[in-house]
């Protein structure tokens, strides 16, 4: 209570400036990785790590989760690519079919006179 006595005597605006919340911080990727690795390999509790790195314990948990999920990707042991391989033969056949249809339609329209000879 003794700590609050000086704040009580201050005017409203001055009190608000002193007690203002800390602004939102952005942490670098390197810092996040450092904290996550410390949390994975340390015998310390989340509260101790949070105090050491000056972040909330829930934030450490959020940074630690993707580290465990994606660790296998670093060594090539991740899951197969999400997209199936493309069948080039089928695509080339489709292109050939469309080209043939286009040429046929172009010849028919030219005979009827709906397609000008010069473009």
Phi, psi and omega in degrees: 000329180296330180291334183273343182302316178296329180289327182293325182282345180285157175288164184304312182295319180294321180295320179295323179293321181288321185265012181298146179291155176288140180289159181295133180256150173244132182254147180287161179297323180295317179297316179299317180295320179297316180293317181296318178294322177295323180289325181286323187252010185251152175272358181284156178280166178298323180296319179293318178294321179297320178291320181295317183264358179059050174224167180283144179302324178296327179293322178297318179299318179294325179283332182284328183301307180296333178297317178289324183287327187251008183297323181293332180296331181295331184251016176079012181261017182287180180288165179295158179301147184291329182270135177288156180295149183275135177271101184292326180298318180294321179293319178295321177296320179294319179296317178298318179296316180295322179295318178297315178298319180297315181296320180295315180294322179296320178294319180294318180292327178292322179295320182285336180098011180271351179240124181285151183289328180253137178251000000 
